[in-house]
Amino acid sequence: MPCITMPAVRYAPHWVSTDELAAAYREHHPRHPRLATWIRMVRSAGVEQRPWLRPPASTGAADGVGPRSRAAYAAARDLAVTAAADALASAGLGADDIDAVVTSHTSSYTVPGLEVDLIRRLGLRPDVSRIGLATAACAGGAHAIAQAARIARDRSDAAVLVVVSEALSTLFHPSGELSLQQVLYSGLFGDSAGAAVVTGEATPTDGRRVPVGEAWEYLLPDSEDAYWGVIDQPGIRFDSGARSRSAPAQVGPALTDWLGRGPAPRWAVVHPGGPGIITTTLEAIGVGPEQGHHARASLAEAGNLGGVAVLDVLARTLAAPVPPAGPGLLVAHGPGFTTTALRLGGVRV
């Protein structure tokens, strides 16, 4: 069975408190009739602070899709290179050991993609296989692990580098006309990169690692109006409709049915998309609320890190003094509304 090594996560350098975001909205919209609602929404997201590439003043001052996209990608790429190098070192592997690279990056547009830049910057072999996910967003981490595990399952000597990087502060537009969703997501998201190595059974690695079993991918029918992202003149904008509030629960029966075909999970790594998503997903899995401890801590201390979030939660889980034993489950949701889940084994030391 393939294994995933301890993830390495790199946060952006500026930690932005919820009070700072509230102050930014007060500055730009001091007499807006919905100002109190905006601030209440930001405070209810479950996030105490989030890592951003730049402070709110300079983030909000940047305008135009071109400058925003180029700056976001350059910073996300640099975070990705550092996180990937950390993951390789932690696993005891070198650049020449990597046979494939799977990346996810949604928050800015670029061609060639992140996987090409990683090969150049890390000095990976020029013949490595490449999979670049560009629209998976919050499901990107789980989806990348699923693709890497498929490669490692076919090749027992394989080592697949998984790298996810997002610059989600680019969604912050404090001036102009704002929707409730734009305000909410500006306060929810953080900037970071995460990386790990997925290996075949015959590939030795250092440190703690987790067996990765069967993957399950699901698209909720007729859910295109739940979450979506668009690029317009100011830059990237993330939005959602009324369906977003019920979508995670609507996935529950299908997820429960799939889980019933194998051993029941005893522990979970859940994407911290928000307090409600964590609770709803844990209920569908059938584990106790205490299994959401690391997800809730990740959300409070770093915000929703998009596709990086499940790597952050997995890293926190593996770093615990007593790692979980027995079967586990990793679950992430993304725009669409999509869900990716992977069965996990007990942690190996």
N, C-alpha and C positions, 0 to 999 in steps of 0.2 A: 504494500500500500504506500502511495506517496506520502511525504511528510512536508510540512511547512515549518521553517525555522523561525526563531524569535524575530518579529518585525522590528525594524528601526524606524522611528518617527522623528522628523525634524519640523519644528514649528517656525513660522515666520517671526521676525525679531521684535515686533511691536505688540505689546499686550494692551488691548483696548478694553476698558471696563464698560459696563452697561451705563454707568453714570456719564461717561464721556460721550457715548452715543446719544443719550438723552439731551445732553448739553448742546450737541451739534444740531439736533432738530429744533431745540428752542432758539438757537441762534438764527437759523435759516427761516423758521416759520413761527415767530414769537406770538402771533395772534391768530394762528390757524385754528378753525373750530374743532379740528380733530386732533390737535396736539396732545391733549391729555390721553386720548385713546391710543395714539401712537406709542407714547411712553409706557403706558400700561401694557401694551402688547409686547414691546421689547423686554420689559421686566418679567413677563410671564413665560418667556421662551425657555427658562431653565438654565440660562447661560450667565455666568458671573463675569467672565472675561473671555476674550478670543484673540488668537494671534493674527495680526495683520502685517502686511508687507510694509505699510507706512501708516503714520498716525491719521486719524479721521480727517484732519484739516487738509492734508495734501492728497489723501485718497479722494475726497469729495471735490477738490479743486480740479482734478484731471477730468477732461471731457473729450468726447469723440471716440468712436469705436476703434480707430486706428491706433492712437497713442495708448489707449487703455489696453487694447489687446496685446500690443507688442511688449509693453511693460509687464503685464501679467504673465505672459509666457516666459519671458526672460527670467523672471524671479522664480516661477514655478520650476523651470528647468534646473536652475542652480540648486534649489532645495532638493529636487529629485536626484541629482548627481550625488549630493552629500549623503542623503538617506540610503541610496543604493550602495555607496562605498561602505557605509556603516554596516549594512546588512551582510555584505560579502565578508567583511572582517569578522563579524559576530559568528557567522557560519563556518569560518575557517576556510573560505574558498577564495580563489583569485579570479581575475577577469577571464583568463583562459579556460576556466572550468565551466563557464556558462555556455549552454547549448541553445538557449532560446530566451527571449525577453518579451514579457507581456506588460503593456502599459495602459493606463487610463488617465486621460486628461481632457476635461470638458470646458474649462473656464476661459479659454482663449483659443483662437483659430490659428493654426500654423501648418504649413507644408514645407518640408517633410515634418513628420510627427515626432513626438517625444522619444519614441523608441530609437529613431535614427540618431538623434542627438546623444542619447545615452551610450550607444555603441561607440560614437566618436569620443565622447568625454571620458568614459570609463576605460577605453582601450579594449573593449570586447572584441572577440574574433569577428572578422568580416563575414563569416559564413553562418552566424547565428540566425535562427528562425526569429521572425518578428510578428507580433500581433499588437496592433495599436487600436485601443478602444477610445472613441472620440465623443460618444454621446451617452455613455452609460451613467455618468454623473454619480449620484449617491450610491448606486449599485456597483460602481466600478471596481471597488476593492474585492468584493465577493466574486464578481464575474471574472476578474483577472485571475484570481486563485483557481476558479473552476477550470479556466482554459489551461492554466499551467499544470494543474493536476492531470488533465487528460493527456498532455504531452508526457509527463513523468510516468503515467501509468503504462504508456506504450513502450517507454524506454527505461529500463531499470537503472541505467547508469546516467540518466539525465540530470541536469541542474538547470532550473528555469528561474530567471530573475523576474520578480513581480514588482513593479514600481507604479505608484499612483501619486499624482501631484495636482493640487488645485489652488488657484488664487482667487478665492471667492469674494474677497473684499472688493473686487472690481464691480460687484453688484451695488455698491454703496453710492447712491446719487441723492445727496441730502437736499438739493435745491430743485425747483420746478414742481410740476404736479406729481404727487405721489399717491399710489394706491396703498391700501392697508397691507397687501401682500408684500409690496416692495419694502415697506418699513420693517415688517416682520422678518423677512429674509436677510435684510441688512444686519439685523441684530443677532441672527441665528448662526451665521456661517463664520468659519475661520479659515486661515491659509496655512497649508502644511504640505509635506510630502511623506510618504511611507513606503517602505520596501521590505521584502522578505524573499527567501529562496525556497522554491518547491523542488524537492528532489525525488528521484526514483529510489526503489528499495536498496539498490546496490551502491548508492552514493553516500559516503560518510560525511557527516557535518559535526560541528561543535555546538555546544549549548543545548538548551531546551528546544523541543520540536514536537509537533502534533501531527498524527496521521490524518490524512484527508481522504474521505471516502466518497460516496455517491453525491452527485450534484443534482439540484432540482431548479429549473428555471421556469418562471410563470409570468405570463402577460395577462393581467386582469382585462377581460373583454370590455370593450367600449369605454376605456379609461383614459383616452387621449386628453380629456378635459380635466384630469386630476392635477397633474403637474406638467409644466413645460418651460422651455427656455427659448428666447428669441434674441437676435442681434438687431438692434435698431441704431439710429444715429448717435445717441449718447454712448452706447456700448451694449454689453450683455445685460439682459433682464431676465430674472426668474419669476415665474408666476404660478398661480394655482387657482382652481375653481372650487365650487362647493363639494365636488366629488372627493377632493383631497381629504376631507374629514372622515369619510367612511371607507376609503379605499383600503387602508391596512386591515381593517376588520373584515372586509369582503374577501380578502385573500385567505383569511384564516381557515375556512373549511377545506379548501384545496390543499393548504399546507398541512393541516391535521391529517387529511387522508393519506398524503405521501408519507408522513412520519409513521403512520400506522403500519406501513409495510416493512419496518425495520425496528431495531431496538429504540426504546424511548430515551430521549436525551436526559442526562442528569445535570448538565450545565450548558450555558449558552453564551455566545458572543453576538450581541444584537446591535445593529446600526443605530446610533443615537440621533435619529432624525428629529426628535423632539420628545418631550415627556410622554405624550399620548401614544406615539409610535412605539416607544419602548414597552409601555404597559400592555398595549394591545398585542404586540408580537409575543411577549412572554406568556400571555394567556393562551394564545394559539398553540404555542409549543408545548404547553402543559407543565412548565417549570415554575417554581415559586418566584415571587417578586425579588427575593434576595439575589437571584441570578442576574438581575439588572444593575447590580451595584457598580460594576466597572463602566457600563454604558452611561449611567447617570453621572458618574464622576467625570468621564470624558466630556460629556455635554456641558456640565457646569464649569469645568476648568479650561476647556478649549473650544467649546461650541461644536456645531455640526461641521465636521471637516470634510464633508462630501464623501467621495470614494475612499479617502484615507481613513475615515472614521472607524471602520471595522478593524483595520490594522492597528489603530490606536487602542481600541478595546481589547483586541487579542494580545497586544504587547502588555497591557496592564494585567490581563488575566494570567499570562505566563510568568510575569514577574512577581506574582504573589508568593509569599513564603511557602505556602502549601498549594501547589498547582492542582487543578481539578483532575479527578480520576474518572474513568468510565466514559461512556459515549457522550459526546457533546454535539452542538449544532451552531453553525455560523449563519446568520441571516441578515440580508440587507435589502432595502427597497430603493427604487429609483423612479425617475419620471417615466410615464408611460400608461399605466402604473405597472412596473415590473418588480419581480422579487427573485432573488437568487439565494439558495440555501445550500449548505454543504454539511454533510455528516462529518464529525470529527471523532477521533479516538482519544484515549487518555494520554496525557502529556508524558513524553519521554525525556529523561534527563541524561 
